[in-house]
């Protein structure tokens, strides 16, 4: 039986290749990075003691660097298990939950027709490209130059120009022998019973070819050049090849770029994707002029476990982010979530990289917030919870929200997270109410002095930041080496079992201090070369990296701070307690720093009650973290054991 290519692509995309191969091999814990879909094992095709067999979910391929076997899902089953190709297809389809196609001669004929339609679309793409470079395309070329797109970028994305003519494309294709029915089936002309003579769908527009997952052109987007055009952007109509809600612009190129690492970034439009690619962000995609759909979200998850959804920073962008959060929430699970990045108000990615360069967009991505943060912000920002009934209403809303999650384990953890946030949020309001300095009700703006003694800068005397918060090591990106970060690094080096136990956290550790970042890089280097099992081997790697002096300063800081559990002489159990405590505080602190910057910027730009309450919320969280931080920076790790420095 001949299987339609679209069916094979679908079941391959639905089933990670690691889940097929993982039934026959044991993954190597040290080399495997499951969060990135990157797996290593001893090769099942030949005997070996060290893992040289590699598979990657993003590519859907496996390769052994020992015996050179390689292939996809189907080849693995046919070569290792001796299945026939139809049997392998049936197994993968069953894992994907997709029914096997029944042989349909009519469908096979339609598949051949679709193949011929892609040939027509390729001819149309070439026609538009030629017109862009000809005399007719002068105005379009000038527009693209004004938008900062280089000639190389235009050629890479195969941009073109549709002449201001009712029949230029139609006559060009007809002259090449393309049947009228094929031109109509591709959506290249407007036709119908009420249109006596068909005419070109796109006229006087810059053309953006839209490829499918295999790179075949299946549709076009057109940007009008005439200022009085009825639609600024226009897509091809739905056809046999193209269904707008099932396609992401730049999907094939972005998926290929992800082989270099990173995650996929979803932005709003064609120009954003192209401008970002030109600035070095080749892993960006965009929906086609509509809000993100469930099918498009599924495509994003096939590419990466946690895509970044990037929205404009205005009210419309925030509402779009909330819609996307609601769309994603029911389907989140381990290794399947999303984070949200909001741009500065009034700017899209194209504007940002053009005005401020790639680093400005990297900063936006670095401040991306996880789904749980966005949901919490939406339900609490601007709210007044000064009565038991109002607090109960918030709790009810959060429970209803988290109940939408279908995965039981993820739902449990979301519910637990929301309960803890509630307790922290309301717990911080007991006693003297936050924000109540002038006799007003809780949460109202005060004209008095902030708890830390610093007045707000801005309208109406709103509190921008307390003095204690501003001076805290949690908030400052201090140049000096912090005890907390040094505790983490020194404990890892002196007690290597912690590296293996906390592999995922260690690999993606977020540190502020540049010197400790160098020690972290040396630890990763030791891990990569299987030299992280013994303290001596890790220290030798540090010395080879020229970081011996940094290591000495870190150890001295730990001794002065009396953090004895991180030292070599401590028991592993004590070191584990100190490490876990410091890691928890570190992750909280780094998140707090990002949130504080955003909250302060929002209050400066719009000194509203909503933004004021959000800053107060962060201050309350800071107070909780600061109390625990004192155990490390003032009095040592809270352990019941006695030790010596």
Number of C-alpha atoms within 10 A of each C-alpha: 8 8 14 14 9 12 16 14 12 13 22 22 20 18 20 23 25 23 12 18 19 14 8 11 15 14 20 16 13 15 18 17 17 17 14 19 20 16 26 26 23 20 22 15 15 11 10 13 8 12 17 17 26 21 25 20 23 21 18 17 18 24 18 21 13 16 13 11 16 15 15 16 23 22 20 22 21 16 14 11 11 12 16 14 15 15 14 19 23 18 19 23 21 14 16 16 12 14 11 15 14 9 12 9 9 9 13 14 11 13 16 12 15 18 13 14 21 18 16 23 23 16 18 25 23 15 18 24 23 17 17 23 14 12 10 16 22 13 15 24 21 11 14 15 13 10 14 14 16 14 12 10 15 19 11 11 16 16 21 27 30 29 21 15 14 17 17 15 24 21 14 14 18 12 10 10 9 18 13 13 8 18 21 19 19 23 24 23 22 16 15 10 7 7 9 8 11 18 20 22 22 28 22 21 24 28 26 24 27 26 21 18 18 11 12 17 22 26 27 22 21 25 23 21 18 13 8 8 12 9 11 13 18 18 20 21 19 15 14 15 19 20 13 20 17 17 22 25 26 25 25 18 19 22 23 14 17 19 14 9 9 13 21 25 25 26 24 24 19 24 19 21 25 23 24 23 19 20 16 10 18 21 26 31 29 25 23 22 15 11 15 24 17 15 13 20 22 16 18 25 20 20 25 24 22 24 22 23 28 25 24 22 18 15 10 11 18 19 15 18 26 17 13 20 21 15 15 20 21 16 17 20 16 10 14 17 20 24 21 27 26 21 24 18 14 11 15 21 26 22 15 21 20 15 11 10 13 17 12 16 22 13 12 17 19 11 20 22 19 16 22 17 14 18 19 14 13 13 14 18 16 16 16 16 18 14 10 9 10 13 16 12 13 17 16 11 13 20 16 12 18 21 17 14 20 14 14 11 11 16 21 13 12 19 18 13 12 19 15 11 14 18 11 16 19 14 12 19 18 9 7 10 13 22 25 17 19 12 10 11 15 19 22 19 21 20 17 17 17 21 15 12 12 16 18 18 13 14 12 12 16 24 27 23 23 18 14 17 18 15 11 14 19 23 20 13 13 13 10 11 16 19 22 24 22 26 27 26 25 26 29 26 27 23 27 20 18 21 21 16 11 12 19 13 13 19 15 10 16 15 19 17 16 12 20 22 16 17 27 24 16 22 25 21 17 20 20 12 10 14 19 26 17 15 16 14 17 26 22 16 23 24 16 11 14 14 18 16 11 16 22 11 14 22 21 13 18 23 15 11 19 21 28 24 31 31 24 16 14 18 14 19 11 19 26 21 16 24 25 14 20 23 21 12 20 22 14 15 21 17 15 19 19 15 20 23 13 18 22 19 15 19 23 18 12 14 19 16 18 18 22 25 25 23 24 22 22 18 20 19 18 23 15 14 18 19 10 16 25 12 14 21 17 11 12 18 25 13 12 7 8 7 14 11 14
